[in-house]
Amino acid sequence: MASKASKKPHYVNNKEFLNAMVEWHKTFDRDKGDETPPVTNYIAECFVKIATHLSYRPNFINYTYRDEMISDGIENCLQYVKNFDPEKSSNPFAYFTQIIYYAFLRRIQKEKKQTHVRNRMIEKREYTSWTVMEGDDTGYNVRGFNPDVMLPDEAIIKTKEPKVVKKKGLENFMGDDEEIDSVVERGRD
């Protein structure tokens, strides 16, 4: 028979977190429009733990801007903390995990858009110098800066990334069609 695996304690105790949220909600009256008071240290630590542990998931772990994702998640939690109603829900962990999850997705979309805009600016505006991060193997067509070729920002943002066709099999070892034709012609002579 299989033995029961010992359960690890959760990094955020949902019951304690709910009690802390109930106590915090008692400090102000949301209906009267009171200003939102600062959250307690325990609630803030819970936000940090949830965001940090969520960033370790396989779909978020390899991003270089993981710290920004965590910061965005915590910021969103602090922004929407007053919207959590302990009378309607008894699971603040799930509520704030969802907030952080969608903050992560928004950050990923922002960074992808920013990377695309940067690459298009390099290609279309023809800058002579730029900074490229390690691992960026994109080829850029640079002929010198020409202010007459500059595109408006709207045109750069609306363009789509060109599809990159990867060579398969033996095509990796063969050159372009022109190179192959010239080798064949030399072989005939």
C-alpha positions as CSV (number, residue, x, y, z in Angstrom):
1,M,0.0,0.0,0.0
2,A,1.1,3.5,-0.7
3,S,1.8,5.6,2.3
4,K,0.3,9.0,2.5
5,A,2.7,11.7,1.7
6,S,3.2,14.2,4.4
7,K,1.7,17.5,3.4
8,K,3.9,20.5,3.4
9,P,2.6,23.6,5.1
10,H,1.4,26.2,2.7
11,Y,3.6,29.3,2.4
12,V,0.4,31.4,3.1
13,N,-2.1,30.1,5.6
14,N,-5.4,31.0,4.1
15,K,-7.3,31.1,7.4
16,E,-4.8,33.5,9.0
17,F,-4.8,35.6,5.8
18,L,-8.6,35.8,5.9
19,N,-8.5,36.8,9.6
20,A,-6.0,39.5,8.8
21,M,-8.1,40.8,5.9
22,V,-11.2,40.9,8.2
23,E,-9.4,42.8,10.8
24,W,-8.0,45.2,8.3
25,H,-11.4,45.8,6.7
26,K,-12.7,46.8,10.2
27,T,-10.3,49.7,10.3
28,F,-12.2,51.7,7.6
29,D,-15.7,52.0,6.1
30,R,-15.6,51.3,2.4
31,D,-19.2,52.5,1.9
32,K,-18.5,56.0,3.4
33,G,-15.6,56.6,1.0
34,D,-13.0,56.5,3.7
35,E,-9.4,56.6,2.5
36,T,-7.9,53.2,2.3
37,P,-5.5,52.7,5.2
38,P,-2.1,51.0,4.7
39,V,-2.2,47.2,4.8
40,T,-0.6,45.4,7.7
41,N,2.9,43.9,7.5
42,Y,1.4,40.4,7.5
43,I,-0.9,41.1,4.5
44,A,2.0,42.7,2.6
45,E,4.2,39.7,3.3
46,C,1.4,37.5,2.0
47,F,1.3,39.5,-1.2
48,V,5.0,39.2,-1.7
49,K,5.0,35.4,-1.0
50,I,2.1,34.8,-3.4
51,A,3.7,36.8,-6.2
52,T,7.2,35.3,-5.6
53,H,5.9,31.7,-5.5
54,L,3.7,32.2,-8.5
55,S,6.7,33.5,-10.5
56,Y,8.4,30.1,-10.0
57,R,5.7,28.3,-12.1
58,P,7.1,26.9,-15.3
59,N,5.2,29.4,-17.5
60,F,6.8,32.4,-15.7
61,I,10.3,31.2,-14.5
62,N,12.4,31.9,-17.6
63,Y,11.5,35.5,-18.1
64,T,14.3,38.0,-17.6
65,Y,11.9,40.6,-16.2
66,R,10.5,38.3,-13.5
67,D,11.2,41.0,-10.8
68,E,9.1,43.5,-12.7
69,M,6.3,40.9,-12.9
70,I,6.4,40.4,-9.2
71,S,6.4,44.2,-8.6
72,D,3.4,44.6,-10.9
73,G,1.6,41.8,-9.1
74,I,2.2,43.4,-5.6
75,E,1.2,46.8,-6.9
76,N,-2.1,45.4,-8.3
77,C,-2.8,43.7,-5.0
78,L,-2.3,46.9,-3.1
79,Q,-4.4,48.8,-5.6
80,Y,-7.4,46.3,-5.4
81,V,-7.1,45.2,-1.7
82,K,-10.1,47.2,-0.7
83,N,-12.2,45.4,-3.3
84,F,-11.9,42.1,-1.5
85,D,-15.0,41.5,0.6
86,P,-14.7,39.0,3.4
87,E,-18.5,38.7,3.6
88,K,-18.7,37.4,0.0
89,S,-15.5,35.3,-0.1
90,S,-13.5,33.3,2.4
91,N,-10.5,32.7,0.1
92,P,-8.3,35.8,-0.1
93,F,-5.4,33.6,-1.3
94,A,-7.2,32.7,-4.5
95,Y,-8.5,36.3,-5.0
96,F,-5.0,37.8,-4.9
97,T,-3.4,35.0,-6.8
98,Q,-5.7,35.8,-9.7
99,I,-4.8,39.5,-9.5
100,I,-1.1,38.6,-9.6
101,Y,-1.5,36.1,-12.4
102,Y,-3.2,38.6,-14.6
103,A,-0.6,41.3,-13.7
104,F,2.1,38.8,-14.8
105,L,0.3,38.3,-18.2
106,R,0.0,42.1,-18.7
107,R,3.7,42.6,-18.0
108,I,4.6,39.8,-20.5
109,Q,2.5,41.5,-23.2
110,K,4.0,44.9,-22.4
111,E,7.6,43.5,-22.7
112,K,6.9,41.6,-25.9
113,K,5.4,44.7,-27.5
114,Q,8.3,46.8,-26.3
115,T,10.8,44.3,-27.7
116,H,9.0,44.3,-31.1
117,V,8.9,48.1,-31.2
118,R,12.6,48.2,-30.4
119,N,13.4,45.7,-33.1
120,R,11.2,47.6,-35.7
121,M,12.9,50.9,-34.7
122,I,16.3,49.4,-35.3
123,E,15.3,48.0,-38.7
124,K,13.1,50.9,-40.0
125,R,14.7,53.9,-38.5
126,E,18.1,52.6,-39.3
127,Y,20.0,53.5,-36.2
128,T,23.8,53.0,-36.4
129,S,24.3,51.9,-32.8
130,W,22.1,50.1,-30.3
131,T,22.3,47.7,-27.4
132,V,21.5,44.0,-28.0
133,M,21.0,41.6,-25.1
134,E,22.9,38.3,-25.0
135,G,21.1,35.6,-26.8
136,D,19.5,38.0,-29.3
137,D,20.4,36.4,-32.6
138,T,18.0,38.5,-34.7
139,G,19.7,39.9,-37.8
140,Y,19.3,43.7,-38.3
141,N,19.6,45.6,-41.6
142,V,21.5,48.8,-40.7
143,R,22.7,51.3,-43.3
144,G,23.2,54.4,-41.3
145,F,20.7,56.8,-39.7
146,N,18.4,58.5,-42.2
147,P,15.8,60.9,-40.6
148,D,13.7,60.9,-43.9
149,V,13.0,57.1,-43.4
150,M,11.6,57.5,-39.9
151,L,8.1,56.1,-39.4
152,P,5.4,57.4,-37.0
153,D,5.1,55.4,-33.8
154,E,1.6,54.2,-34.7
155,A,3.0,52.5,-37.9
156,I,5.7,50.7,-35.9
157,I,3.3,49.5,-33.3
158,K,0.7,48.2,-35.8
159,T,3.2,46.2,-37.8
160,K,3.4,42.4,-37.2
161,E,6.5,40.4,-36.7
162,P,7.6,38.7,-39.8
163,K,7.5,34.9,-39.6
164,V,11.0,33.3,-39.4
165,V,11.3,30.2,-41.5
166,K,13.8,27.9,-39.9
167,K,15.8,25.6,-42.1
168,K,15.4,21.9,-41.5
169,G,17.6,18.9,-42.0
170,L,20.3,19.3,-44.7
171,E,19.2,22.9,-45.5
172,N,21.4,24.0,-42.5
173,F,24.5,22.9,-44.4
174,M,23.5,24.3,-47.8
175,G,23.8,27.9,-48.8
176,D,21.3,30.1,-50.5
177,D,19.8,29.2,-53.9
178,E,22.2,31.6,-55.7
179,E,25.2,30.0,-54.0
180,I,24.1,26.5,-55.0
181,D,23.5,27.6,-58.6
182,S,27.0,29.2,-58.8
183,V,28.6,26.0,-57.4
184,V,26.7,23.9,-60.0
185,E,27.7,26.2,-62.8
186,R,31.4,26.0,-61.7
187,G,31.1,22.2,-61.7
188,R,29.9,22.2,-65.3
189,D,32.9,24.2,-66.5
